[in-house]
């Protein structure tokens, strides 16, 4: 990972993007090939990425719970949720 200040804003990442970046960071930290200062910055970014993923999963879970079932047993629709309100 290069300079973390150039990385995209965590709040703008999709779940998949945040998870992929988090997996990359964890891999680099586990290998131990990151200097101390960069490790600290990577850990901080990793915490933000983890929080983003958890927030998006919470939104998805709430959305699934709001699926309405019609009389025929099929999903009748969902309530749209704003992902930035989590």
PASEBA-1860 file (N, C-alpha, C; in nm, 3 decimals):
! residues 86
1> XXXXXXXX> 0.085/-0.117/0.000/0.000/0.000/0.000/0.088/0.122/0.000 ~ 0.053/0.218/-0.079/0.128/0.342/-0.081/0.070/0.438/0.020 ~ 0.085/0.564/0.000/0.038/0.668/0.091/-0.112/0.654/0.113 ~ -0.153/0.634/0.240/-0.294/0.614/0.270/-0.374/0.742/0.255 ~ -0.310/0.859/0.253/-0.386/0.982/0.235/-0.439/0.994/0.093 ~ -0.379/0.922/-0.002/-0.424/0.924/-0.140/-0.535/0.822/-0.165 ~ -0.563/0.737/-0.067/-0.665/0.634/-0.082/-0.804/0.697/-0.083 ~ -0.898/0.632/-0.150/-1.034/0.686/-0.155/-1.096/0.697/-0.016
9> XXXXXXXX> -1.187/0.791/-0.003/-1.259/0.809/0.122/-1.336/0.681/0.154 ~ -1.318/0.631/0.273/-1.382/0.505/0.314/-1.534/0.513/0.299 ~ -1.591/0.627/0.331/-1.737/0.643/0.325/-1.792/0.632/0.183 ~ -1.705/0.647/0.083/-1.750/0.640/-0.056/-1.737/0.499/-0.114 ~ -1.677/0.407/-0.040/-1.653/0.273/-0.092/-1.777/0.185/-0.079 ~ -1.793/0.096/-0.176/-1.897/-0.006/-0.167/-1.847/-0.112/-0.069 ~ -1.937/-0.201/-0.029/-1.897/-0.311/0.060/-1.784/-0.392/-0.001 ~ -1.798/-0.425/-0.128/-1.699/-0.508/-0.194/-1.563/-0.439/-0.202
17> XXXXXXXX> -1.563/-0.310/-0.231/-1.437/-0.234/-0.238/-1.371/-0.227/-0.101 ~ -1.450/-0.197/0.001/-1.396/-0.186/0.136/-1.341/-0.321/0.184 ~ -1.412/-0.428/0.158/-1.368/-0.560/0.199/-1.239/-0.600/0.127 ~ -1.233/-0.574/-0.003/-1.112/-0.609/-0.079/-0.991/-0.533/-0.027 ~ -1.009/-0.403/0.000/-0.897/-0.325/0.052/-0.858/-0.374/0.192 ~ -0.955/-0.406/0.273/-0.927/-0.457/0.407/-0.849/-0.588/0.400 ~ -0.889/-0.678/0.311/-0.818/-0.805/0.296/-0.674/-0.782/0.251 ~ -0.652/-0.686/0.161/-0.518/-0.653/0.116/-0.433/-0.600/0.231
25> XXXXXXXX> -0.491/-0.510/0.310/-0.419/-0.454/0.425/-0.382/-0.563/0.525 ~ -0.476/-0.648/0.557/-0.450/-0.755/0.653/-0.338/-0.846/0.602 ~ -0.342/-0.879/0.474/-0.238/-0.963/0.416/-0.100/-0.901/0.429 ~ -0.090/-0.773/0.399/0.039/-0.704/0.411/0.086/-0.699/0.556 ~ -0.004/-0.671/0.646/0.034/-0.665/0.787/0.074/-0.802/0.840 ~ 0.006/-0.907/0.797/0.040/-1.042/0.841/0.177/-1.087/0.789 ~ 0.213/-1.043/0.669/0.345/-1.077/0.615/0.456/-1.004/0.688 ~ 0.423/-0.893/0.750/0.523/-0.818/0.827/0.620/-0.739/0.742
33> XXXXXXXX> 0.584/-0.710/0.618/0.676/-0.638/0.530/0.644/-0.488/0.520 ~ 0.578/-0.437/0.624/0.537/-0.296/0.624/0.613/-0.225/0.737 ~ 0.675/-0.111/0.706/0.744/-0.035/0.812/0.645/0.007/0.922 ~ 0.697/0.033/1.042/0.613/0.062/1.157/0.513/0.175/1.134 ~ 0.558/0.290/1.086/0.466/0.403/1.065/0.357/0.369/0.964 ~ 0.395/0.299/0.859/0.295/0.259/0.759/0.200/0.154/0.818 ~ 0.251/0.068/0.906/0.166/-0.031/0.971/0.059/0.036/1.056 ~ 0.099/0.140/1.128/0.003/0.212/1.212/-0.105/0.276/1.125
41> XXXXXXXX> -0.064/0.341/1.016/-0.161/0.404/0.926/-0.252/0.299/0.863 ~ -0.194/0.185/0.825/-0.273/0.077/0.765/-0.372/0.021/0.866 ~ -0.330/0.008/0.990/-0.420/-0.042/1.095/-0.537/0.055/1.115 ~ -0.508/0.185/1.119/-0.614/0.284/1.135/-0.712/0.279/1.018 ~ -0.658/0.268/0.897/-0.747/0.259/0.780/-0.826/0.130/0.785 ~ -0.762/0.024/0.828/-0.831/-0.104/0.841/-0.949/-0.097/0.937 ~ -0.931/-0.025/1.046/-1.041/-0.007/1.141/-1.157/0.068/1.076 ~ -1.125/0.171/0.997/-1.230/0.248/0.927/-1.299/0.160/0.823
49> XXXXXXXX> -1.222/0.078/0.752/-1.280/-0.012/0.653/-1.370/-0.116/0.719 ~ -1.326/-0.168/0.832/-1.407/-0.265/0.907/-1.539/-0.202/0.950 ~ -1.534/-0.080/0.999/-1.655/-0.011/1.041/-1.748/0.013/0.922 ~ -1.692/0.047/0.806/-1.772/0.069/0.685/-1.843/-0.061/0.645 ~ -1.769/-0.171/0.645/-1.828/-0.300/0.609/-1.940/-0.338/0.707 ~ -1.915/-0.319/0.836/-2.015/-0.351/0.937/-2.140/-0.266/0.919 ~ -2.122/-0.138/0.889/-2.236/-0.049/0.868/-2.318/-0.089/0.747 ~ -2.249/-0.122/0.638/-2.321/-0.163/0.517/-2.392/-0.296/0.536
57> XXXXXXXX> -2.331/-0.387/0.611/-2.398/-0.514/0.641/-2.522/-0.492/0.726 ~ -2.513/-0.400/0.820/-2.628/-0.368/0.904/-2.743/-0.312/0.819 ~ -2.711/-0.226/0.725/-2.812/-0.171/0.634/-2.876/-0.282/0.552 ~ -2.792/-0.372/0.498/-2.844/-0.482/0.417/-2.936/-0.572/0.501 ~ -2.895/-0.598/0.624/-2.977/-0.681/0.712/-3.112/-0.615/0.739 ~ -3.111/-0.486/0.766/-3.236/-0.414/0.790/-3.324/-0.416/0.666 ~ -3.263/-0.404/0.551/-3.340/-0.405/0.426/-3.405/-0.541/0.403 ~ -3.330/-0.647/0.428/-3.385/-0.781/0.412/-3.502/-0.802/0.508
65> XXXXXXXX> -3.489/-0.752/0.630/-3.596/-0.768/0.727/-3.721/-0.692/0.687 ~ -3.708/-0.592/0.603/-3.822/-0.511/0.564/-3.890/-0.562/0.436 ~ -3.841/-0.673/0.384/-3.906/-0.730/0.265/-4.047/-0.773/0.304 ~ -4.141/-0.725/0.229/-4.281/-0.760/0.255/-4.318/-0.883/0.171 ~ -4.391/-0.971/0.232/-4.435/-1.092/0.164/-4.582/-1.077/0.128 ~ -4.612/-1.103/0.001/-4.750/-1.094/-0.046/-4.831/-1.216/-0.005 ~ -4.961/-1.214/-0.038/-5.051/-1.323/-0.002/-5.009/-1.455/-0.065 ~ -4.941/-1.446/-0.180/-4.898/-1.569/-0.248/-4.765/-1.621/-0.195
73> XXXXXXXX> -4.711/-1.558/-0.092/-4.585/-1.603/-0.033/-4.462/-1.550/-0.101 ~ -4.480/-1.467/-0.203/-4.365/-1.412/-0.274/-4.334/-1.273/-0.221 ~ -4.211/-1.234/-0.235/-4.171/-1.100/-0.190/-4.246/-0.996/-0.270 ~ -4.309/-0.905/-0.200/-4.390/-0.803/-0.266/-4.313/-0.673/-0.286 ~ -4.200/-0.659/-0.225/-4.120/-0.537/-0.241/-4.040/-0.508/-0.115 ~ -3.956/-0.410/-0.126/-3.876/-0.371/-0.012/-3.887/-0.221/0.007 ~ -3.852/-0.176/0.125/-3.843/-0.033/0.149/-3.701/0.007/0.117 ~ -3.684/0.108/0.033/-3.551/0.155/-0.001/-3.490/0.224/0.119
81> XXXXXX> -3.366/0.195/0.146/-3.294/0.258/0.256/-3.177/0.337/0.200 ~ -3.147/0.449/0.259/-3.035/0.532/0.219/-2.909/0.476/0.286 ~ -2.810/0.424/0.209/-2.692/0.363/0.269/-2.608/0.460/0.350 ~ -2.624/0.589/0.332/-2.545/0.686/0.406/-2.608/0.721/0.539 ~ -2.724/0.664/0.570/-2.791/0.693/0.697/-2.749/0.598/0.807 ~ -2.663/0.504/0.778/-2.623/0.405/0.879/-2.534/0.466/0.984
END
